[in-house]
């Protein structure tokens, strides 16, 4: 995701928490990566730091032991149908 795509994404999302909560864990990883890369530039997109903080908190919540999201991922069948 480049700078203009990130800026467009942030601008269209009225509620960052709802957007991040609704994202899949894979999508959340992509968002965190894009935000991190953007924050490492001389002029980050306005609001990127707040989004990054919220996104990393959500990602940490999902990957912590006992997380319902982690349990769903572990209990769902894989590509070969095995649990």
N, C-alpha and C positions, 0 to 999 in steps of 0.2 A: 504494500500500500504506500503510494507516494504522498508527498506533502499535500497536494491539492485534493487527492482522494480522502485523506485523513481529515482535512479541514471541512470538506463537504459532509463526511460522515458525522463529525462532531456537531456541525451546524444543523443537520436534519434531525438529530436525536434530541428531542425536547427533555427527556428524563434519563440522564446517564445511568442511574441505578437500575431502572427498569430495563433499559437497553442491555446493560451488561449482565443482568440476571437472566434475561431471556436468551442470551447467546449460548451456543454450545461451548463446551470446554475447548474444543479445537478453535472455534471462532474467537473465543476469549484470548487464547494464546496468540493468535494473529494480531488482535487488537493491541495487546500488551507489547508485543514486539514492535509494532508500528509506532506506538506512543513512545516507547523507549528510544527508538532510533530518532524520532522527531525531537525529543527533549535533548538529544545530544548534538543539536545544531545551534548555530548562533542565534536564530530567531524561531523558536518553537511556535507552533500554532497556539493561538489564545485558548486557554482552558485545558491544554494538553496535560499539565501537571495534575490538575484535579481528576481528570479522567484516568490518568495513570495510577494515581493513588487508589481510586475506587476499583479499577480493574485488577490491580495486584491484590487488593484485599479479597475480592470475589474469587480470584484464582486460588489464593491461599486457603480460603474457606472450603473450596471444593476439594482441595488436595489434602486437607488435614485428616488424620485418622478419625473414623467414625462419621465422615461426611456423607450425607444421603446421596449426593452426586457421585461420589467415589463408589458407594455401594451399588448404585444402579449400573455404573460402568462395569463393575466386576461381575455382576450377576446377569448382565444381558448377554445373549448368545453372540459368539464371534462370527466372522465371515463364513465359517464352516459349519455353523449350527451347533457347536459344542458350547456348553455353559461354562 
